[in-house]
Amino acid sequence: MRDRTDIEDFNQRRLQFLLKCHELSGGNESVPLDMDKVGKELGFDPELNTAVTDCLLQEDLTKLLGIGSGISITARGIAQVERALS
């Protein structure tokens, strides 16, 4: 089981990824992003990137675009970023 520090670190990484998606898309749901490239820009290893993106997809903060590693930020993800920045 994860300890509190691990959970806090994971939540911080999750927010970093979501903020990067918001930045790269300009806060626009219709802008496609490559989840692997977003993770690489943040320095995430593939295992961490998969865990973070899976979590964001399950929470409906991002959504998959067809096949491959295409994603976009959702309205819910944009709202979470705006709350985090306020």
C-alpha positions as CSV (number, residue, x, y, z in Angstrom):
1,M,0.0,0.0,0.0
2,R,1.2,3.5,-0.8
3,D,2.2,5.8,2.0
4,R,1.0,9.4,2.3
5,T,4.2,10.7,0.7
6,D,3.8,8.5,-2.4
7,I,0.1,9.5,-2.7
8,E,1.0,13.2,-2.5
9,D,3.8,12.8,-5.0
10,F,1.5,10.9,-7.4
11,N,-1.2,13.6,-7.1
12,Q,1.4,16.3,-7.8
13,R,2.5,14.4,-10.9
14,R,-1.2,14.1,-12.0
15,L,-1.7,17.8,-11.6
16,Q,1.6,18.5,-13.5
17,F,0.3,16.4,-16.4
18,L,-3.1,18.0,-16.4
19,L,-1.5,21.5,-16.3
20,K,0.7,20.6,-19.3
21,C,-2.3,19.4,-21.2
22,H,-4.1,22.7,-20.5
23,E,-1.0,24.7,-21.5
24,L,-0.4,22.8,-24.8
25,S,-4.1,22.8,-25.8
26,G,-4.7,26.4,-24.8
27,G,-7.5,25.1,-22.6
28,N,-9.3,23.9,-25.7
29,E,-11.0,20.5,-25.7
30,S,-10.7,20.0,-29.4
31,V,-6.9,20.2,-29.5
32,P,-5.4,16.7,-29.8
33,L,-2.4,15.9,-27.7
34,D,0.0,12.9,-27.6
35,M,0.1,11.5,-24.1
36,D,3.5,10.0,-24.5
37,K,5.0,13.3,-25.6
38,V,3.3,15.2,-22.7
39,G,4.9,12.7,-20.3
40,K,8.3,13.0,-21.9
41,E,8.2,16.8,-21.7
42,L,7.6,16.4,-17.9
43,G,10.4,13.8,-17.6
44,F,8.0,11.0,-16.6
45,D,9.2,7.4,-17.2
46,P,6.8,5.2,-19.2
47,E,5.4,3.4,-16.1
48,L,4.6,6.7,-14.3
49,N,3.1,8.2,-17.5
50,T,0.8,5.2,-17.9
51,A,-0.3,5.4,-14.3
52,V,-1.0,9.1,-14.5
53,T,-2.8,9.0,-17.8
54,D,-4.9,6.0,-16.7
55,C,-5.9,8.0,-13.6
56,L,-6.8,11.1,-15.6
57,L,-8.8,9.1,-18.1
58,Q,-10.8,7.3,-15.4
59,E,-11.6,10.6,-13.7
60,D,-12.8,12.0,-17.1
61,L,-10.2,14.8,-16.9
62,T,-8.8,13.7,-20.3
63,K,-10.3,11.5,-23.0
64,L,-8.8,9.1,-25.6
65,L,-8.9,10.2,-29.3
66,G,-9.2,7.1,-31.4
67,I,-6.3,4.7,-31.4
68,G,-2.7,5.3,-30.3
69,S,-1.6,7.8,-27.7
70,G,-4.0,10.6,-28.7
71,I,-5.8,12.4,-25.9
72,S,-7.5,15.7,-25.2
73,I,-8.3,17.6,-22.1
74,T,-12.0,17.6,-21.2
75,A,-14.2,20.4,-19.9
76,R,-13.9,18.8,-16.5
77,G,-10.1,18.8,-16.8
78,I,-10.1,22.4,-17.8
79,A,-12.3,23.3,-14.8
80,Q,-10.0,21.5,-12.4
81,V,-7.0,23.3,-13.8
82,E,-8.8,26.7,-13.5
83,R,-9.6,25.8,-9.8
84,A,-6.0,24.8,-9.1
85,L,-4.7,28.1,-10.6
86,S,-7.2,30.3,-8.7
